[in-house]
Amino acid sequence: MTNPTAAILVIGDEILSGRTRDSNLHFLAGELTRSGITLREARIVADIHPEIVAAVRALSGKYTHVFTSGGIGPTHDDITADAVAEAMGAMIGPRADALALLQAHYDRQGLPFNEARQRMARIPDGATLIDNPVSIAPGFTLGNVHVMAGVPNIFQAMVASVLPKLTGGPPLLSQSLRVDRGEGEIAGPFGALAAEFPDLSMGSYPFIQNGAHGTNLVIRGTDAARLDQAMVKLTRMFA
C-alpha cells in the first residue's frame, strides 16, 4: 500500500528575502520519514493573500496532508489563517476556546490581552486546534491542512502534537555507500541496479574532497530485506 503523501507550504517575506533561514522543512521531512508519510513537495510563498490561497488549494487537492509554516502571529502581516479559511471555504472569527487559552496565558504573565493578541484566537469554522505548549497561541487543522507557527521551536512542538494523530505507512529506510569515483564512472552500473530494483529509490550525490571526486550512493525503501539485497549488489559492484 502506498504511503500517505504530504507537502509543506512555508509562508513569509522574511524567508524569501534571505533575512531568515528556514529550518522547518528540514525538521518536518525527517519527522514525516519516520512516520511513514512521504513528503512530495515544498513551496515558499510571500505574505500575499491570493498567492497563499492558491497554493493551499493546489496542495490540499494533490496530497494527503499539507503543513503550513508561518503567518499566524498578532501582526498585520500574519494573514495565513484568513487565507487558509478562504482556500478551504470556511468562515473565520474569534473562537471561545482559543480566546480562553490566550486570556489565561496573558493573565498569568501579567500582560494585557490586547486587540493584537486577540487576533491569534481567530480560527476558521470547523477547525481543530493544534496544541502549542511553548507560547500557547494555537495552530489549527482544517480539512487536510495543518496550520502552524513559523518559529522553529513552536513549529516543532506543533508537529509533535499533530503527527501521532495521523495514519502513516512503513517508515522509509535508507542505506548509503561512499564511492571514491565521479558520477560519470558509476552512472551506468548504478542505473542498471536501479532498473533491477524498481521498488527502491536510488540517488547519487557527488562531492569533491581534497581535490578528488567522489559520490555517495543512497538507496531508500520501506522493505528492509529488499534494501539489504540491493546494498549487497551495490557493494560488490564497486568493491
ABEGO torsion letter per residue (X at the ends): XBBBBBBBBBBEAAAAAGABBBAAAAAAAAAAAAAGBBBABBBBBBBBAAAAAAAAAAAAAABABBBBBEGABABAABAAAAAAAAAAGBBBBBBAAAAAAAAAAAAAAGBBBBAAAAAAABBBBGBBBBBBAAAGBBBBBBEABBBBBABAAAAAAAAAAAAAABBBBBBBBBBBBBBBBBAAAAAAAAAAAAAABAABBBBBBBBBBGGBBBBBBBBBEABAAAAAAAAAAAAAAAX
